[in-house]
């Protein structure tokens, strides 16, 4: 089975965000997706709004963008549509990578054939998949470019994990991870990284083999941290927790776009298998420690602070962001990185201030709709 890679304009971008549906009584997850989606279907709105695997989740996604500001405007419009409909049903919506105190066993599979099939295949893991991520798409012109960009982007996966981390709490406890969400993804057999293939033709050979062995039926069966999306003509970065604000989600997408521009135009290095040799370690430490993590640079064979690597990368990307019109987005990430304070830090601060986890969820819901603001980062930590 040969996969044709659809042509798309290089450096276009789009974003998908999985969101929590909450009870305004106790701020727990509530299975309200069917009623919410039925109400939203009566409204005119941009983008796409659809169900996810359990009934306490929905997914919103933008169209294809080249301009960061236009993407922010669309995301805000989609958010406002969802929030207005939710309020009519006495529901609330929030970002965040994992609900702090929901219990997976109480979740219900959304009534859709594909989701029922996944539940039959993965058992209880399907309900434990009630976690919330941001997926970023970046357009490329060919399958070969997709393979090159995917391998090169893999070095920077810890950046996206640490900057987006927003799941420190799970099942009512502090996990000691900034991003506990990715631990749920690890349980799936086809998670991790794409094999180190040289080009699209070699990837097709791998895909044919996996289909022939009856391991997969389509690209959707791969839960890799980054995967090609040949039907869209993109690569898809899948490691980010859903941030607590639209603005952070858009900034992360703009970061991916600027990074792709640098990697495709400047060609700083050839893809290296060493990146994958240190990949699991770098990924784990970014999940565990967030912006305070260490980082092994496979290209220079040195170990350093992850914050230092992000800071240097942001400087390198400055002219690319200027060309793309996304300087403000990268400036937001720079402030976050310099302070060492990501969304996981904000959530922990709310809890330490003496609030219950119920109140923490209420606050993050207010943050999502812009009714409260996250404190400005206050310098190095």
Secondary structure as UniProt FT lines:
FT   TURN            10..11
FT   STRAND          13..23
FT   TURN            24..26
FT   HELIX           33..40
FT   TURN            41..42
FT   STRAND          48..51
FT   TURN            55..56
FT   STRAND          57..61
FT   HELIX           68..88
FT   TURN            89..90
FT   STRAND          91..94
FT   HELIX           104..106
FT   HELIX           113..122
FT   HELIX           124..128
FT   STRAND          133..139
FT   HELIX           143..153
FT   HELIX           154..156
FT   HELIX           157..164
FT   STRAND          169..170
FT   TURN            171..172
FT   STRAND          173..174
FT   HELIX           181..185
FT   TURN            186..187
FT   TURN            189..190
FT   STRAND          191..192
FT   HELIX           200..212
FT   TURN            213..214
FT   HELIX           219..221
FT   STRAND          223..224
FT   STRAND          226..229
FT   TURN            230..233
FT   STRAND          234..241
FT   HELIX           246..266
FT   HELIX           273..277
FT   HELIX           279..289
FT   HELIX           290..292
FT   STRAND          294..297
FT   TURN            298..301
FT   STRAND          302..305
FT   HELIX           306..324
FT   HELIX           327..339
FT   HELIX           343..352
FT   TURN            353..354
FT   HELIX           357..368
FT   TURN            369..370
//
